[in-house]
Amino acid sequence: MNADTATATAHALGSARTLWELVARRAELTPDRPVLLQDDRALTFGELRARSERVAAGLYGMGVRPGTVVAWQLPTRIETALLSFALARLGAVQSPVIPFYRDREVGFALRESKAEFFAVPGVWRGFDYLEMARRLGAKGVFQAYGDDELPDGDPSLLPPPPADGTAVRWIYWTSGTTSDPKGVLHTDRSLIAGGSCLAHALRLTASDVGSMAFPYAHIAGPDYTVMLLLYGFPAVMFEQFALPDALEGYRRHGVTVAGGSTAFYSMFLAEQRKQPGVPVIPSLRLLAGGGAPKPPDVYHCVVREMKVQLTHGYGMTEVPMITMGAPDDTVENLATTEGRPPEGMEIRVVGGEVRLRGEAVCQGYLDPAQTAEAFDADGFLRTGDLGFLTESGHLVLTGRLKDVIIRKGENISAKEIEDLLHTHPGVQDVAVVGLPDAERGELVCAVVEAAQQPEGAGELTLAALTAYLRSEGLSVHKLPERLEVVDALPRNETLRKVLKYKLRERYSEPASRSAFRSESATVK
């Protein structure tokens, strides 16, 4: 199948009403081609359909019906995908929970979703999920980690598959970094629309091999799987992702497309720098991802040193894919923008805030009050992100509303300072936050992970950083007034996004700074 035919087929499959219809149509087209690879195992598209139906029949025997709410907290495994598609076959309502969440977040998700069943892995990475489920009083708890633990039954006893793709059948959870998580309501069609945006932008073919190095319970799970179903190629699943250990799996399966988020790009780049000129993954041709801002310097370093293309996109739990860079975009657009929206995604910028309307947008939240607050009068979702559209239709993000630092009445973009600091050779990674200040309202604080420096390079100091920023043309009133150097920035466990709220909490309390190197200065 040539590229044009594959693209035409993918566009046709994208019209599927439900995820199960998409699975069935792909299984008819290429039943013997692999879809999921893990260690020495492989699952074909035909087996995905057949085995998911058997699991669906087993779930049906347990009492799961269309509309039944089933929560699952499982690692990235073939069995997890089988369970999820079995639930999609039944038309149940799924509530995926990130495996790294513990009692507070999990208990909240179970209560708010009113889950009637809860699938867990038993003991995984030293933590007993069954015991936690018992502590929380969860209903219908069962293990679904290994192949022999999945429910099993006779598919001939199943009711017809769901036909309505616009019914809410997914409850995803925001990270809950500053308060309780929000239950985000999705439909099969919103997930298909999001995955279609990713798939068509990347110009992939049936000969590609993808990779899932993120939790399958993240909104990126269905986003990525829809792409596999549309274009008929496989992806390698990583139950635990850590470099350099995971490199063997990338190399063994000949992965051509990798990524996840900016943190993943940086990790691959760090491995590449151990042996400059020797491809870290010989088969790799493209890094792609989203979920966090991408400094332009990261793009240029990846392309120059890894000799692969990098395309970055913009998505969120509420809208799994909003824009995506395309491999044939200009260097300027790939480095400095988040790509363009697909057909059907409306972007409106109001007062600097990016707002969205389209099929990939969620239906709202479990809490009706949160839904009312999130959408404007025209039905556009308020993202809380700041940005603008270029003449070519590419989206440029300039920061978050809550990341705007207001110093003496002047608005300062944290992202502008971060992008410049990423170009400093002594900076591995950086987050810029505003801290409360009685005189100025807020002061600018740069929290830096220092890069490995050659002998005699000198210490990373506030004076050195501000001098560098001045040389790069940054306005004096935007210069950091405080520097914190840390071994590692706090991150979430999904796409390794920096948790700025933790930095604000840590450095708003002077007594908490003793374990870190700290410098302060006053900008006039």
C-alpha positions as CSV (number, residue, x, y, z in Angstrom):
1,M,0.0,0.0,0.0
2,N,1.5,3.3,-1.1
3,A,1.5,6.5,1.1
4,D,-1.4,8.1,-0.8
5,T,-3.6,4.9,-0.5
6,A,-2.7,4.6,3.2
7,T,-3.7,8.2,3.8
8,A,-7.0,7.8,1.9
9,T,-7.8,4.7,3.9
10,A,-6.9,6.5,7.2
11,H,-9.3,9.3,6.3
12,A,-12.0,6.9,5.5
13,L,-11.5,5.0,8.8
14,G,-11.6,8.3,10.7
15,S,-15.3,8.5,9.9
16,A,-16.0,5.5,12.3
17,R,-18.8,6.4,14.7
18,T,-17.2,4.5,17.7
19,L,-13.8,3.2,18.7
20,W,-15.1,-0.4,18.4
21,E,-16.2,0.2,14.8
22,L,-12.7,1.5,14.1
23,V,-11.2,-1.6,15.6
24,A,-13.5,-3.9,13.6
25,R,-12.9,-2.1,10.3
26,R,-9.1,-2.1,10.7
27,A,-9.2,-5.8,11.7
28,E,-11.0,-6.5,8.4
29,L,-8.4,-4.7,6.4
30,T,-5.2,-6.0,7.9
31,P,-5.9,-8.8,10.4
32,D,-2.4,-10.2,10.4
33,R,-0.4,-7.0,10.8
34,P,0.9,-6.3,14.4
35,V,-0.6,-3.4,16.3
36,L,1.1,-3.8,19.8
37,L,4.6,-5.0,20.6
38,Q,6.0,-5.6,24.1
39,D,9.2,-7.4,24.9
40,D,8.9,-10.6,22.9
41,R,5.1,-10.5,22.4
42,A,3.1,-9.2,19.5
43,L,-0.7,-8.6,19.1
44,T,-2.2,-8.3,15.6
45,F,-5.2,-6.2,14.6
46,G,-7.2,-9.3,14.2
47,E,-6.2,-10.6,17.6
48,L,-7.0,-7.2,19.1
49,R,-10.6,-7.6,17.9
50,A,-11.0,-11.3,18.8
51,R,-9.4,-11.2,22.2
52,S,-11.1,-8.0,23.2
53,E,-14.5,-9.6,22.4
54,R,-13.6,-12.6,24.7
55,V,-12.6,-10.2,27.5
56,A,-15.9,-8.2,26.9
57,A,-17.9,-11.4,27.2
58,G,-16.1,-12.2,30.5
59,L,-16.9,-8.7,31.8
60,Y,-20.5,-9.1,30.6
61,G,-20.6,-12.3,32.7
62,M,-19.4,-10.2,35.7
63,G,-22.3,-7.8,35.3
64,V,-20.7,-5.0,33.2
65,R,-23.4,-3.6,30.9
66,P,-23.6,-0.6,28.5
67,G,-23.2,2.5,30.7
68,T,-21.6,0.7,33.7
69,V,-18.8,2.8,35.1
70,V,-15.5,0.8,35.2
71,A,-12.4,2.4,36.7
72,W,-9.0,0.9,35.9
73,Q,-5.6,1.7,37.2
74,L,-3.1,-0.4,35.1
75,P,0.4,0.0,33.7
76,T,1.1,0.3,30.0
77,R,0.7,-3.3,28.8
78,I,-1.0,-5.3,26.1
79,E,-3.5,-6.6,28.6
80,T,-4.5,-3.0,29.5
81,A,-5.3,-2.2,25.9
82,L,-7.4,-5.4,25.6
83,L,-9.4,-4.5,28.7
84,S,-10.0,-1.0,27.5
85,F,-11.2,-2.1,24.1
86,A,-13.3,-4.8,25.7
87,L,-15.1,-2.1,27.6
88,A,-15.4,0.0,24.4
89,R,-17.1,-3.1,22.8
90,L,-19.6,-3.2,25.6
91,G,-20.3,0.5,25.6
92,A,-19.3,0.8,29.3
93,V,-18.1,4.1,30.7
94,Q,-14.3,3.9,31.4
95,S,-12.5,5.9,34.1
96,P,-8.7,5.4,33.5
97,V,-6.5,6.3,36.5
98,I,-2.8,7.0,36.2
99,P,-0.9,4.1,37.9
100,F,1.2,6.6,40.0
101,Y,-1.8,8.0,41.8
102,R,-2.4,6.9,45.4
103,D,-5.2,7.0,47.9
104,R,-6.2,10.6,47.8
105,E,-6.5,10.9,44.0
106,V,-7.8,7.3,43.4
107,G,-10.3,7.6,46.2
108,F,-11.6,10.9,44.7
109,A,-11.8,9.4,41.2
110,L,-13.7,6.3,42.5
111,R,-16.2,8.4,44.5
112,E,-16.8,11.1,41.8
113,S,-17.2,8.6,39.0
114,K,-19.4,6.3,41.1
115,A,-17.4,3.4,39.7
116,E,-19.0,0.0,40.0
117,F,-15.9,-2.0,39.1
118,F,-12.2,-1.3,39.6
119,A,-9.4,-3.2,37.8
120,V,-5.9,-3.1,39.3
121,P,-2.6,-4.9,38.8
122,G,-2.2,-6.4,42.2
123,V,1.4,-5.6,43.3
124,W,3.2,-3.5,40.8
125,R,6.6,-1.7,41.3
126,G,6.5,-2.5,45.0
127,F,3.0,-1.1,45.6
128,D,0.0,-3.2,46.6
129,Y,-3.0,-1.8,44.5
130,L,-5.4,-4.5,45.8
131,E,-4.7,-3.4,49.4
132,M,-5.3,0.3,48.5
133,A,-8.6,-0.7,46.8
134,R,-9.6,-2.4,50.0
135,R,-8.7,0.6,52.1
136,L,-10.8,2.8,49.8
137,G,-13.8,0.5,49.9
138,A,-13.8,0.2,46.1
139,K,-16.5,-1.9,44.5
140,G,-16.1,-4.8,42.1
141,V,-12.3,-5.0,42.5
142,F,-10.5,-7.4,40.2
143,Q,-6.9,-8.0,38.9
144,A,-6.2,-7.5,35.2
145,Y,-2.4,-7.4,35.0
146,G,-1.5,-10.7,33.3
147,D,-3.1,-12.4,30.3
148,D,-4.5,-15.2,32.6
149,E,-6.1,-12.6,34.8
150,L,-8.3,-11.0,32.2
151,P,-12.0,-12.0,32.2
152,D,-12.9,-14.5,29.5
153,G,-16.2,-15.5,28.0
154,D,-18.2,-16.5,24.9
155,P,-18.5,-13.6,22.4
156,S,-21.7,-15.1,21.0
157,L,-23.5,-14.0,24.2
158,L,-22.6,-10.4,23.8
159,P,-25.2,-7.7,23.0
160,P,-24.7,-5.7,19.8
161,P,-21.8,-3.2,20.0
162,P,-22.6,0.5,20.7
163,A,-23.6,2.6,17.7
164,D,-23.7,6.1,19.2
165,G,-20.2,7.7,19.2
166,T,-21.4,10.9,20.9
167,A,-22.4,9.4,24.2
168,V,-20.0,10.1,27.1
169,R,-18.1,6.9,27.7
170,W,-14.8,8.1,29.1
171,I,-13.9,10.0,32.3
172,Y,-10.3,11.2,32.2
173,W,-8.7,13.0,35.2
174,T,-6.7,16.2,35.2
175,S,-3.5,16.1,37.2
176,G,-5.1,17.8,40.2
177,T,-1.8,19.7,40.9
178,T,-3.4,22.5,42.9
179,S,-6.7,21.0,44.0
180,D,-8.8,17.8,43.5
181,P,-8.6,16.4,39.9
182,K,-11.3,17.2,37.5
183,G,-13.3,14.4,35.8
184,V,-13.1,15.2,32.0
185,L,-16.0,13.8,29.9
186,H,-15.1,12.4,26.5
187,T,-16.9,10.5,23.8
188,D,-15.6,7.9,21.3
189,R,-15.9,10.6,18.6
190,S,-13.9,13.2,20.5
191,L,-11.1,10.7,21.0
192,I,-11.2,9.6,17.3
193,A,-11.0,13.3,16.3
194,G,-8.0,13.9,18.5
195,G,-6.1,10.8,17.3
196,S,-6.9,11.7,13.7
197,C,-5.3,15.1,14.1
198,L,-2.1,13.5,15.4
199,A,-2.1,10.8,12.7
200,H,-2.6,13.0,9.7
201,A,-0.2,15.7,10.7
202,L,2.8,13.3,11.2
203,R,2.6,11.9,7.6
204,L,3.1,8.3,8.9
205,T,2.8,5.1,6.9
206,A,2.1,1.5,7.4
207,S,5.9,0.8,7.5
208,D,6.4,2.9,10.6
209,V,6.9,1.6,14.1
210,G,5.7,3.8,16.9
211,S,6.3,3.7,20.7
212,M,4.3,4.3,23.9
213,A,6.6,5.4,26.7
214,F,3.8,7.1,28.6
215,P,1.0,5.7,30.8
216,Y,-1.7,4.1,28.7
217,A,-4.2,5.6,31.2
218,H,-3.2,9.1,30.1
219,I,-5.3,10.8,27.4
220,A,-2.4,10.1,25.1
221,G,-3.3,6.4,25.2
222,P,-6.3,6.5,23.0
223,D,-4.9,9.4,21.0
224,Y,-1.9,7.2,20.0
225,T,-3.9,4.0,19.5
226,V,-6.4,5.7,17.2
227,M,-3.3,6.7,15.1
228,L,-2.3,3.0,14.9
229,L,-5.8,1.9,13.9
230,L,-6.0,4.6,11.2
231,Y,-2.7,3.9,9.5
232,G,-2.3,0.2,10.3
233,F,1.2,0.2,11.9
234,P,2.4,-1.1,15.3
235,A,3.8,0.6,18.5
236,V,6.1,-0.7,21.1
237,M,4.7,-0.5,24.7
238,F,7.0,0.3,27.6
239,E,5.7,-0.8,31.0
240,Q,8.5,1.2,32.6
241,F,10.4,3.9,30.8
242,A,13.9,4.8,31.8
243,L,17.0,5.5,29.7
244,P,19.3,4.0,28.8
245,D,17.5,0.7,29.8
246,A,14.6,1.2,27.4
247,L,16.9,1.7,24.3
248,E,17.2,-2.0,23.8
249,G,13.4,-2.2,23.1
250,Y,13.6,0.7,20.6
251,R,16.4,-0.9,18.8
252,R,15.1,-4.4,18.8
253,H,11.8,-3.4,17.3
254,G,13.2,-0.8,14.9
255,V,11.2,2.1,16.2
256,T,10.9,4.9,13.7
257,V,8.8,7.4,15.7
258,A,9.5,8.1,19.4
259,G,8.8,10.9,21.8
260,G,6.2,11.9,24.4
261,S,7.0,15.4,25.6
262,T,9.9,17.9,25.9
263,A,11.4,16.0,28.8
264,F,11.5,12.9,26.6
265,Y,13.3,14.8,23.8
266,S,15.9,16.0,26.4
267,M,16.4,12.4,27.7
268,F,17.0,11.1,24.2
269,L,19.3,14.0,23.5
270,A,21.3,13.3,26.6
271,E,21.8,9.7,25.5
272,Q,22.9,10.8,22.1
273,R,25.6,13.1,23.6
274,K,27.3,10.1,25.2
275,Q,28.4,9.0,21.8
276,P,28.2,11.9,19.4
277,G,27.8,10.8,15.8
278,V,26.5,7.3,16.6
279,P,22.7,7.2,16.2
280,V,21.2,6.3,19.6
281,I,18.3,4.5,17.8
282,P,19.5,3.7,14.3
283,S,16.0,3.3,12.8
284,L,14.6,6.5,14.3
285,R,13.5,9.2,11.9
286,L,11.1,11.3,13.9
287,L,10.6,12.6,17.5
288,A,7.0,13.8,18.1
289,G,5.0,14.7,21.2
290,G,3.4,17.5,23.2
291,G,2.1,18.0,26.7
292,A,4.6,20.7,27.7
293,P,6.3,23.7,26.1
294,K,9.1,23.1,23.7
295,P,11.9,25.7,23.7
296,P,13.2,26.4,20.2
297,D,16.8,25.4,21.2
298,V,15.6,21.9,22.0
299,Y,14.3,21.5,18.5
300,H,17.6,22.7,16.9
301,C,19.7,20.5,19.2
302,V,17.7,17.4,18.3
303,V,17.8,18.0,14.6
304,R,21.5,18.9,14.6
305,E,22.8,16.2,17.0
306,M,20.4,13.3,16.5
307,K,19.9,13.8,12.8
308,V,16.1,13.3,13.0
309,Q,13.1,15.5,12.6
310,L,11.2,16.8,15.6
311,T,7.5,17.8,15.4
312,H,5.7,19.1,18.5
313,G,2.0,19.6,19.2
314,Y,-0.4,21.0,21.7
315,G,-3.0,19.1,23.6
316,M,-4.6,18.7,27.0
317,T,-6.8,16.3,28.8
318,E,-9.8,18.3,27.7
319,V,-8.7,18.3,24.0
320,P,-6.3,15.4,23.3
321,M,-4.9,17.0,20.2
322,I,-5.4,20.7,19.2
323,T,-2.5,21.4,16.9
324,M,0.5,19.4,15.6
325,G,3.6,20.3,13.7
326,A,4.1,18.5,10.3
327,P,7.4,17.1,9.1
328,D,7.2,19.3,6.0
329,D,6.7,22.6,7.9
330,T,9.4,25.2,7.8
331,V,12.2,25.1,10.3
332,E,11.0,28.4,11.8
333,N,7.5,27.0,12.3
334,L,8.7,23.7,13.7
335,A,11.0,25.4,16.2
336,T,8.8,28.3,17.3
337,T,5.1,27.1,17.0
338,E,2.9,24.3,18.1
339,G,1.8,23.5,14.5
340,R,-1.6,24.0,12.9
341,P,-5.1,22.8,13.9
342,P,-6.8,20.2,11.8
343,E,-9.9,20.8,9.9
344,G,-12.8,21.1,12.3
345,M,-10.8,22.6,15.2
346,E,-11.7,26.3,15.7
347,I,-9.2,28.4,17.6
348,R,-10.1,31.8,18.9
349,V,-7.8,34.1,20.9
350,V,-9.7,36.3,23.3
351,G,-7.6,38.8,25.4
352,G,-4.6,36.7,24.7
353,E,-6.2,33.4,25.9
354,V,-6.5,30.5,23.5
355,R,-10.1,29.2,23.2
356,L,-11.2,26.1,21.4
357,R,-14.3,24.6,19.7
358,G,-14.6,21.4,17.7
359,E,-15.3,17.7,17.8
360,A,-12.2,16.8,19.7
361,V,-13.2,19.1,22.6
362,C,-14.5,17.3,25.7
363,Q,-18.2,17.5,26.7
364,G,-17.2,19.2,30.0
365,Y,-16.6,17.9,33.5
366,L,-18.4,15.7,36.0
367,D,-19.1,18.8,38.0
368,P,-21.6,20.9,36.1
369,A,-20.3,24.1,37.8
370,Q,-16.8,23.4,36.4
371,T,-18.3,22.9,33.0
372,A,-20.2,26.2,33.1
373,E,-17.0,28.1,34.1
374,A,-14.9,26.4,31.5
375,F,-16.9,27.3,28.4
376,D,-17.7,30.8,27.1
377,A,-21.1,32.0,25.7
378,D,-20.2,30.8,22.2
379,G,-19.3,27.3,23.4
380,F,-15.5,27.8,23.2
381,L,-13.4,26.0,25.9
382,R,-11.2,28.4,27.9
383,T,-7.8,26.8,27.9
384,G,-5.9,29.1,30.3
385,D,-3.1,29.2,27.8
386,L,-1.8,32.4,26.2
387,G,-0.9,32.6,22.5
388,F,-1.6,33.9,19.0
389,L,-2.1,32.6,15.5
390,T,0.4,33.5,12.8
391,E,-0.6,34.5,9.3
392,S,0.0,30.9,8.1
393,G,-2.4,29.6,10.8
394,H,0.3,28.2,13.1
395,L,-0.3,28.6,16.9
396,V,2.3,30.1,19.1
397,L,1.9,29.7,22.8
398,T,3.4,32.4,25.0
399,G,2.6,30.9,28.4
400,R,-0.1,30.2,30.9
401,L,-2.5,32.8,32.4
402,K,-1.3,31.7,35.8
403,D,2.3,31.8,34.7
404,V,2.2,35.5,33.9
405,I,4.4,37.2,36.5
406,I,3.2,40.7,37.5
407,R,6.2,42.7,38.8
408,K,5.4,46.3,39.7
409,G,2.3,46.2,37.5
410,E,4.2,44.9,34.4
411,N,3.3,41.6,32.9
412,I,6.2,39.2,32.4
413,S,6.1,35.9,30.4
414,A,7.8,33.1,32.2
415,K,8.1,31.2,28.9
416,E,10.1,34.0,27.2
417,I,12.7,33.8,29.9
418,E,12.7,30.0,29.9
419,D,13.3,29.8,26.2
420,L,16.3,32.1,26.4
421,L,17.8,30.3,29.4
422,H,17.5,27.0,27.6
423,T,20.1,28.3,25.1
424,H,22.6,28.8,27.9
425,P,25.2,26.0,27.9
426,G,25.1,25.7,31.7
427,V,21.4,25.1,31.8
428,Q,20.0,21.5,31.4
429,D,16.4,22.6,32.2
430,V,14.7,25.5,33.8
431,A,11.4,26.7,35.2
432,V,10.6,30.4,35.9
433,V,8.0,31.3,38.5
434,G,6.7,34.4,40.2
435,L,7.1,34.5,44.0
436,P,5.2,36.8,46.3
437,D,7.0,40.0,47.2
438,A,5.8,42.8,49.4
439,E,7.4,45.6,47.4
440,R,7.1,44.4,43.9
441,G,4.0,42.2,44.0
442,E,5.9,39.3,42.5
443,L,9.6,38.7,41.8
444,V,11.1,36.6,39.0
445,C,12.7,33.3,40.2
446,A,14.6,31.0,37.9
447,V,14.9,27.4,39.1
448,V,17.6,25.6,37.1
449,E,18.8,22.1,36.6
450,A,22.5,22.7,35.8
451,A,24.1,20.9,32.8
452,Q,27.3,19.0,33.0
453,Q,30.1,21.6,32.6
454,P,33.6,21.0,31.4
455,E,36.5,21.5,33.8
456,G,37.1,25.2,34.6
457,A,33.7,26.4,33.2
458,G,32.9,28.2,36.4
459,E,29.8,28.1,38.7
460,L,26.3,28.9,37.5
461,T,25.5,32.2,39.2
462,L,22.6,34.7,39.1
463,A,25.0,37.4,37.8
464,A,26.2,35.1,35.0
465,L,22.6,34.2,34.0
466,T,21.4,37.8,34.0
467,A,24.4,38.9,32.1
468,Y,23.6,36.3,29.5
469,L,20.0,37.3,29.3
470,R,21.0,40.9,28.8
471,S,23.3,39.9,26.0
472,E,20.3,38.1,24.4
473,G,18.3,41.3,24.5
474,L,15.9,40.6,27.4
475,S,14.4,43.7,28.9
476,V,15.9,44.7,32.3
477,H,12.6,44.5,34.1
478,K,12.2,40.8,33.1
479,L,15.6,39.7,34.5
480,P,15.4,37.0,37.2
481,E,16.0,38.4,40.7
482,R,16.5,35.0,42.3
483,L,18.3,31.8,41.2
484,E,17.7,28.4,42.7
485,V,19.9,25.5,41.4
486,V,18.5,22.0,42.0
487,D,19.4,18.5,41.1
488,A,16.0,17.8,39.5
489,L,12.9,19.8,38.9
490,P,9.7,18.3,40.3
491,R,7.7,16.6,37.6
492,N,4.6,14.6,37.1
493,E,4.8,10.9,36.2
494,T,3.0,11.0,32.9
495,L,4.6,13.3,30.4
496,R,7.3,14.5,32.9
497,K,5.8,18.0,33.0
498,V,7.4,20.4,35.5
499,L,5.1,21.0,38.5
500,K,5.5,24.7,39.0
501,Y,3.1,24.9,41.9
502,K,5.6,22.8,43.9
503,L,8.3,25.4,43.1
504,R,6.1,28.2,44.2
505,E,5.3,26.4,47.5
506,R,8.9,25.5,48.1
507,Y,10.4,28.9,47.4
508,S,7.7,31.1,48.9
509,E,8.9,29.7,52.3
510,P,12.4,31.1,53.0
511,A,13.2,28.4,55.6
512,S,12.8,25.7,53.0
513,R,15.7,26.8,50.9
514,S,18.5,25.3,53.0
515,A,19.0,22.2,50.8
516,F,19.4,24.3,47.6
517,R,21.9,26.9,46.3
518,S,20.1,30.2,46.3
519,E,21.0,33.7,45.1
520,S,18.9,36.9,45.2
521,A,19.3,40.3,43.7
522,T,17.2,43.4,43.2
523,V,16.4,44.7,39.7
524,K,15.8,48.4,39.7
